[in-house]
Amino acid sequence: MTQKALLIPYNSQGEIFIQDRRGHKPPPWGFFGGGIKVGETSLQAILRETKEELDLDLLESNLEYLGEFPTKFYDQEVERSLYLYRTDQVEFTVLEGAGGHWMTFAAAAELMHEGEKLSSCNPRSRRSSGLKELDHTSVIDSMKHYWVQKLADGVVMAVLLLLLLWVIFPSYVHADSPQIAGWVPFWATESGVESVIENLGEADIIYPFVYEVEGEGDIVAKADLDRGVWKELLDEADDARVEVIPTIAWFDGDAIHEVLSNSKKRKALISDIEDLVDDNNYDGINIDFENKNAETIDYFSRFLRDLNKALGRDTLTCAIEARMRPEHRWRNVPATISYANDYKAINKYCDWVEIMAYDQGRADILLNEQRRGVPYSPVADIDWVEHVLKFALEDIDSDKIMLGIPTYGRAFDVTVAPDWYRDYKPVASVEHSRAVVLANDIYNVPIGRTAGGEAVITYFPEDSVWKIFNALPTPAGTPPGFEAAAKALLVANLAKVEIPVRLLTWGDATAAEDKIDLAKKYDLKGVAFFKFDGEEDENIWKLF
């Protein structure tokens, strides 16, 4: 039996902090922690793992022992030693995976693999560890509110879809206006969905982000769409004559290849998707298969071809990762370049395509050089987005492209060395609403605008010893939003030392407006926002 020690950060708002593993290892979401090594106690293991994964130097006194929880995980027996860590720390330095997120027990339960949920098992024992023990039922009882919370969230999402799709009629849409679409993730809070409902009439298309593929091709619903508020949602959308196109997401490249390269499994998946659309009277399906291997390219094209045929008149759309020209990716362009998506085939078999033109980071080496005067790791620089778009337009028709627009941000810890900003360590995903609180209420720093059009702030975190440099005057000529970075660079140059500073850039209404203008410039079908969940800049809705 495998033994693991897992950490549950828990704040005063009743939220837990879980790991986002998408694109790194399965399952996509889980607790921080890992295996207990030979000779280790569970306490020693959790202290080591939290240092390795969250850069936390915890003590025994910081933790509350919940007990040992046996479970079954991918057909393997696992014994989990769970430790609660009470904290109101807003951000963590996540060293493994794609990041981490604070969320309610209900939202976390929807995301996690069945074997990782607290509600999936009972404690076997409570080994004395010198820690204050917390009754596990206080945690598990919170999980029991899972269905209540989900139904409440779904109520608001029902009306949300109705409103967002109201503008579907051509008579309501100006001929020169791009269509407005957006993904509404199933983990959105009730109040977040309510805020979308209030603006629903401003959008044309909605993608309920509710399905994922697991295992060897099993489609799993993250919400029950056949009853309660979800059924009401679909009924109202039908009455309003609006399109509902759910997303089927898959993030395991090896599993994708295993299924799509096997004729029998591929046909079974297509049949399941066809049944899903027909049985629920959806207007179509949105395929979002990410992290595919290059060897899968032809199998994916074949899958889209056969799925298109199976769906008949129902809509098939495909969300694809952004692609840059080779000289933007490599200093020495390789002789052979392999891609996982055949743009020409996707253009042929899909009714339209959502280009996920976000999560740029440090991927574009030419723009990295052009913007090097300040810290630079954007979510979606407008020049990068246009570059990605123009490259895609060589193979995909403009009237088939929905340009992806982010409503969130990314935080990085930047190493400021003499004369340059050197290393960028990912910290967290940050929503617009949280970014504004960080700027205005916590760090009292101005929100600036990057050369790429995004909102930006830099600051020294509360636990940083370097925050004493806040007292320094801002160097002349510093662009708004980069004050802390400029001060760090000043000291680094004078003292020949390296200083960490936090960089946060995000997509707000101003950044979104630039990208909508880009869609108009190239006469695209429309734009697709990731995501609408109440955390986006409310002024985005005024752009439509």
Beta strands, then each sheet from edge to edge (+ up, - down):
strand 1: 2-10
strand 2: 15-20
strand 3: 29-30
strand 4: 32-35
strand 5: 63-73
strand 6: 76-86
strand 7: 99-104
strand 8: 132-133
strand 9: 179-185
strand 10: 205-209
strand 11: 211-214
strand 12: 218-221
strand 13: 243-244
strand 14: 247-250
strand 15: 284-289
strand 16: 315-321
strand 17: 352-356
strand 18: 401-406
strand 19: 408-417
strand 20: 420-431
strand 21: 448-449
strand 22: 455-459
strand 23: 499-506
strand 24: 526-530
sheet 1: 4+ 1- 6- 5+ 8+
sheet 2: 3+ 2- 7+
sheet 3: 12+ 11- 14- 15- 16- 17- 18- 24- 9- 10- 13-
sheet 4: 20+ 19- 23+ 22- 21+
end
